[in-house]
Amino acid sequence: MKTLALLLTFVLTVATHAQLPATSPARAGFDPARLEVLHATTKRFVDEGQHAGAITLLARKGKLVDFQTYGYRDLEKKLPMERDTICRVYSMSKIITCAATLILFEEGKFSLDEPVAKHLPELKDMKVWTGGTMDAPKLEPLKRPITIEHLLTHTSGMIYDFAGDDELTKLWRSADLWSGPGLTNFITKLGRLPLKHQPGDAWTYGVNMDVLGALIERVSGKTFGAFLDERMFRPLGMKDTGFDVPSEKMNRLAKTYQHGPDGKFVEAEPLIKTWPEPGRGIEAGGAGIFSTAGDYARFAQMLLNGGTLDGRRILGRKTVELMTANHLVTLPNNQAATRQKGFGLGVEVTTDLGQLSIPSSIGQFGWYGAATTYCQIDPKEKIVAVAFVQHFPFNEHNFFAQFATGYYQALK
């Protein structure tokens, strides 16, 4: 009876925090003893001073089976990581933005192969960088227009401005893209910048999803944040997710840390001005969302379910199949083969286990965030795996590989 009571307490407690219904690891097909190996591995990252804190969550077949917290969200105040701690998910915002774009695609607002400039004319005269300096760039015209699919697959030629000292990156940095106010100003500034390469010629990580946020805003007639709240966050019960953190929830926000010169943790400045206070920065669809592990797991479970959760359909099943197919096979010079994984619409996709050095499944998909956050969705094993660590630089201590190995080795 005592064991049953403890199990019921665990299930009820976890369900309250995670929102997904809960079950025991054994009933979900995990070996509880082998899950302890995962717990010990994760705890070691904190105990050895590699990360200040971590949150990990595993769900299988729609049921939460493991939800752990380690270390601190605020070292200075000794506030622990908790299940409802709010974190910056950075580039895990991209999967949400992609899904939101596909909502409007399903409603016939645009086709994926049409030029984005049809809706964002500020981008119609963009050029391509061929050399020179930031003060005297050499440019050539577009050989083909930037399409919405180019943005979804990071093949538009757009870049990020926060890393690198080459002349093109310095030119982008000088444009001050992230100060706003609003996405219209972002798009206006962006339209004056050159692309790294011709659209469709290569996979280049950049501001593509931020452009899609502006597209959603322009097509829907609502602010991007309002659209997400109405069409995704509220229907999915993601009560702690958004571009801002309300004042009454600010004490739940985790700090992001990095190692200082002496190896000790120091608080890091946010990338691309992702401030939690309302009205600061822009609603950046590529990196601006705050969330909890429980909230994000609900979004991921919706995708695993083929677009639906708790009777609410967000996307069609065939649209999710399109989203999670590998779209890089048509790149010239066999560039897809240079990636360990393929890439779909806003997500990476496992296409060949032999390319990897960690367990996976063909068809597994997901993405990561700059502050060392992780989400992978495995349709074959029916697993959602989420990990939130608030640490720069990205995955500095290779936590992701050990996390993935840890949960896969625990499967029966």
SEDO-783227 format. One record per residue (C-alpha): x, y, z. Coordinates in steps of 0.001 Angstrom, whole numbers, plus 524288, in hexadecimal, padded with zeros to 5 digits. Example, Ala and Ser with C-alpha at 12.3 -4.5 7.8 and 13.67 -1.06 7.14 Angstrom:
8300C7EE6C81E78;835667FBDC81BE4;
# end
This chain:
800008000080000;80B1F8093980326;8112D806D67F5B5;8041D8096B7EF17;8024E815ED7F6CB;80FD381AAF7F2EC;80D0F817A97E4A2;8002581EEC7E50C;806C682A7B7EB8D;8112582AB37E0DE;8071B829B87D5FF;7FE748347F7DBA1;809D283DA07DEA9;8101283C0C7D156;8032B83D6B7CA2F;8006484A307D135;80D5E850067CD2D;80F06849FF7BFBD;800E984A8D7BB22;8029083E097B339;7FC55832417B9DD;8065882A3E7C159;809A181BF37C301;8149A814137C90B;8211F811A37C157;81F19802E87C1D4;8117F803D17BBF7;816E180C7E7B124;82182802CE7AD8D;82D0F808BD7B4AC;835858012C7BE26;8350C809367CAC8;84295804B57CEF6;8486C808CB7C1FC;84197816037C2EC;84978818097CF4C;8559D817797C6A4;85009822FF7BEFF;84D2A82A3C7CBA0;85AF3827FD7D0B8;860D882C667C3D7;85905839027C3BF;85BC183B9C7D214;86A4783A4F7CF7F;869EF845C97C5F3;864E684E3D7D11D;86D14848627DC08;8799984A387D43B;8768F858727D186;8743A857537C2F6;8663B85C437C3DE;85F67864097CE73;852C085C917CCCF;84AC1853FB7C3C3;83CE884F337C164;83A3C8427F7BA1F;82D4B83CC87B5AC;829BB830217AED7;81C5682C697A9A8;8188281FF97A289;80BD581CBC79B87;8061C829817A057;809128271A7AEB9;8135182DD97B6F2;81CA9823D57BCB1;8283582B817C213;82987839BB7C652;835D283DC27CDA4;83C1184A6D7D24E;84A2884CC47D640;851AA858417DBCC;84DAA866777DB75;8464D870037D2F8;84C7F87B2E7DAB7;85971878367E141;85A74885487E811;84D49883D87EECE;84E7C875077F028;841A3873017E8F8;840D0865057E3DC;83CE6860837D668;82EAE85C4B7D765;82510855CF7CE58;81E46862C17CBB0;82AD586A917C9C5;829D28736D7BDD9;8353E872D67B46F;839DC879297A7ED;8383986EDC79D65;83F078772679303;83F3B86F847862E;8352C865B878AE5;82C3C87142787DA;82E8C86DA3779A1;8268A8612B77A27;81B1E868D677FBB;81C5E8733F77531;81CF4868E476AA3;810918627976FC7;809CB86FB677036;80DBE872557621A;8080A8654F75E0F;7FB10868AD76486;7F978873E075ADC;7FE8C86B5D74FBA;7F3C986186752AB;7E9CC86C827525A;7EDF08702C74484;7F3E987D4A74820;8000D87A1B74006;8073186EDB7398D;814B086ADF73DFF;81AEC86CC9730B7;8164687AC572ED0;81F4C8868A730C2;81EDF88BE973E90;81FD28998D73890;811C0897DA733FD;80E1489A4C7422C;81A5B8A170746D7;81DC48AA8373B77;828E68B03C74384;830AE8A41B73F9D;82E7D8A47C730DF;83B138ABBD72D6A;844AE8A405735B1;851ED8A11A72F7F;85C458969B7317B;869B58991D73739;875138957A72E52;8803889C257359A;885CF8A9597391B;884C08AFE674654;8799B8B45074EF7;87BDE8C23174A11;87D648BE4873BD1;8762D8B171739AC;875E28AA5B72C9A;8683E8A58C72980;860B689E1471F34;8520689D4871CCD;849B9891B0720DA;849478867D7171E;83C7B8821771D28;833778880C72763;833FA88477735C1;8289487B507382C;821A487805744C6;8274986A48743D5;8350987001742FE;832618768A7500D;82CDA86A3C7563E;838CD8625975212;8436D86C96754C7;8473886CFE7467D;843CC87B53743DB;851C0880647456C;84E7E8885475190;8582A8879175CDE;8596488B1C76B38;860FC8971676F82;865828933677D27;8712788A99779B0;87C7D88CC97707C;88558897F376C53;8848E8968175DA1;880838A26E755DB;872CB89D72752D7;86FCA89A8E76124;875158A7CB7653D;86C1D8AE3575B3D;860778A6D9760AA;864378AA5776E8E;864B78B8C176B1D;8565B8B849766FE;851DB8B6E47753D;8471F8AD6577182;8427D8A9E877F1E;83F708B71A78527;8322A8B85977E98;828998BDB17816F;820908B2E077B6D;822438A93C7705C;81F678B33B765C7;82BB78BA947698B;833298ADBB769E6;82EDF8AA6975C0E;831CC8B812756FF;83FC88B74175C15;8416E8A9607573E;83D268ACCE74973;8491C8B59D747E6;852C68AAB974B13;859138A11C74181;8574F8926C7420D;862D48894D74411;85F428812C7381C;8549587F6F72E0C;847C287A2D73386;8474086B6E732D6;855DC869A1730CC;859E4865C173EA8;85561863A374CA3;8591A86F81754DB;85401871AC7629A;84E4187F3576401;842CB888337669C;839528809D75E0E;82F7887DBF768C6;82F9688BEC76D1B;82B5A88F6475F4D;8208C8853D7604C;81BD788BDE76CBA;81A738986C764F2;81388890DD75A1A;809CA88B51763DE;80774898D976950;8054289EBB75BD0;7FC5C893D4756F4;7F463891CD7635B;7F2B48A028766B6;7F69089D4B774D0;8033C89EF577C1C;80B5C892AF77B77;80A42890A578A1C;7FB7489215789C7;7FA898884677EA2;8029F87E4278608;7FAC0880437925E;7EDC087EC378B60;7F10D873A57821A;7FB0686BC0789B3;7FE5586F2F797C1;7F08A8701179D2A;7EB2B864617958B;7F6A785C1E79A34;7F5FD860CA7A84A;8038B866ED7A7A5;800A3870817B290;80EA8874C27B520;81342876A27A70B;814E88836579FAC;81E1D88E3E79B96;81D19894E47A8D9;81D47890887B6F9;812A28972D7BF2E;8176589E127CB62;81061894687D448;818158892A7CE07;8255788FD17CD66;82A2D888EB7D9AA;828D287C0D7D24C;831E28806E7C73F;83EFB8797C7C6A1;84B7F8811F7C4C9;8549787D337B9CA;8628B87AA37BE1A;86FD98794B7B7FC;87D44876907BD96;88526882AB7C0F6;893F9883C27BF66;895CB87D0E7CC91;88C9B871F67C8D5;881CD876797D1EE;87400879057CD17;87059886D57C906;8635588B357C395;8638488C7B7B4C9;85D958974D7ACA0;85232892877A420;8543B89050795AF;84D1D898FE78BE2;8471F8A119796BD;83D69896D779B69;838A989E367A750;82DA0898DC7AFCC;827788A6197B286;81C268AA087A990;81F988B3FF79F32;82E398B12D79E8A;8338A8AC1F7919B;82B078A56A78777;822BF89918786D6;82DC08911578109;8286B8848177B63;8360587EDD77A67;83A558806B78875;83159888C2790CF;8282387F71797D1;8281887C577A65F;8221086F877AAEA;82215864AA7B4F4;825D4856887B288;817D18525A7B514;8123585C207AB81;81BFA858C17A0F5;8195484A4C7A2B1;80B0084CC279FA3;80EC48537C792EE;818098484E78F7C;80DAD83E27792CA;8044C844EF7897C;80E1D8430077E7A;8108B834DE7826E;801D18329D78209;8012D837847740E;7FC688452F77746;7F296842FA78220;7F24D842E379107;7E6FC8409F79A55;7DD408412678F31;7E23E84E27789ED;7E80684DC877C52;7F2B8857C17797F;7F80B8520176CD7;7F3D48477D76355;7FA8383A46763ED;7FFB583B3C75607;8050E848CB758A2;80CF98438276411;811FC838D475AF4;816468436675163;81C8B84B1675C5E;8248F83F86760FD;8293D83A86753B5;8373183D6B74F5A;836BF8492E7462A;8456A84A2D743CF;846B583F8B73997;845AA8496772E7B;85100851FA732DF;85C0C852E6728E5;8696784CB072B09;8637184239733D9;8639C84B9A73F6A;859778437A7468F;863A0838CA74833;86C478420C75010;86235842A275B06;860DD837A4764EA;8523A83986763C5;8490383E547594F;8407A84A4475B07;831F084BF775934;829808580675B2F;82F6985DEC7677C;83455850F876D0B;83FED847F276B32;83C9A839F976783;8440E82D4C769B3;845B1826BE75C70;8512181D5E75E90;855048176A76B91;8627C8147D76632;8657082316765AF;8639E8244C7746C;86B9E821007806D;85FE682063789AE;8534A81855789AA;847DA81D82781C6;83CED818D4778D7;83A9E81B4476A75;830D482661769DA;8345282C5E77703;8332D83B277761D;835078475877E52;83E3C852AC780F5;846318599278B63;8480D866EB791B0;8542586F637937E;8537886ECA7A259;8551585FF87A1C7;846E185BDB7A06C;842A784F6B7997C;8367384966793A0;8360583CC778BDB;829B6835A7787A4;82A778274F783D6;81E6D8225577C7B;8236F8144377C40;8253A8134478B04;81A5781D3A78DF3;823CB8254279648;8244D833CB79934;8312B837A979FA0;8334A8457F7A4C4;83EEC84B227AC1B;84083859307B09D;84E0385DD87B4C3;8504086C8A7B515;85E8C86D0A7B13E;86756873A07A738;86E1086FE179E9F;864DB8665079829;866668584079CE4;8741085B8D7A1B2;875CA84EE17A941;86EF2845C079FA0;8636A843867A8A1;85A0A8406779D7C;8610F8341579929;8616B82EA17A6EC;8532D8324B7A949;84ED382B6979CC5;8571F81F7A79F9E;851BA81F507AD6F;8436C81ECE7AA00;844EE8156379EA2;84CE480BB57A695;841E980B807B09C;837E5806417A6F6;833D87F8267A92E;
# end
